[in-house]
Amino acid sequence: MEKFEQTAKLSYFDVDALNQIKLSVLIDLLLKVSSYQLDTMGVGTNNLARENLGWVVTQYHMEIKRLPQLDEEIILGTQPTGYNRFFCYRDFWVKTQEGESLITVSSTWIVLDLLKREIHENTSEFGAKMAVPEVKRGPRLPRIRLPKFDDSGVEYRVRYYDIDANRHVNNSHYFEWMIDVLPQDLVLHAQIKCIDIKFDQEIRYGDSPRSLVKVEEQEELKSYHLIQNGTGKAAEAIFTWKK
């Protein structure tokens, strides 16, 4: 299982009001690293597109020690860990130049048939290109259980630049919609330490999804998120915070 790493320096456009990396930028940088590695394996975006296929993430589990800062030079890494008939599994990490671990990510992926809009089954030849073992089950990522929401949330209009090569909303925008509806006091005075997010349904150009949130503090401070598209559930997430 081959590892791949790349260095990046955060600019003014990559960070938020606290000079911390935006979650949407973090996701884009991680996907960029995995895309480079997949290209070298012959299963990158362009390779799959020739067969009307595309990579789609279905779930992330993220552990965050701290978010990288403005002008910080970081190392982003990735490694495929296994596959089976329907899913592929991949880890990511972010660390300092000195080797301090900042963020670790476990993720689950599918290959989408872009014409039929359904899962394309993985073959042993496909797994061999990624040099990963076939596994019966991947890592057990935490289940997401949402409470009842108190309101209908905030509606967004999907713009042309929200759409990626798979002809649906790029998953980094889901993080923007989720952060956008949080109380500003929480965003400014608490730090995210864990994110679990699951993508259930595509959002396409012209759709008008809604972002719902509920914040609760019991044993831990958590925000619960739902992206609703029409009557369907497009994504759900739990952010765990520390004050």
Secondary structure, 3 states (H helix, E strand, C coil): CCCEEEEEECCHHHECCCCEECHHHHHHHHHHHHHHHHHHHCCCHHHHHCCCEEEEEEEEEEEECCCCECCCEEEEEEEEEEECCCCEEEEEEEEECCCCEEEEEEEEEEEEECCCCEEECCCHHHHHHHCCCECCCCCCCCCCCCCCCCCCCEECCCCHHHECCCCCECCHHHHHHHHHCCCHHHHHHCEEEEEEEEECCCCCCCCCCEEEEEEEECCCEEEEEEEEECCEEEEEEEEEEEC
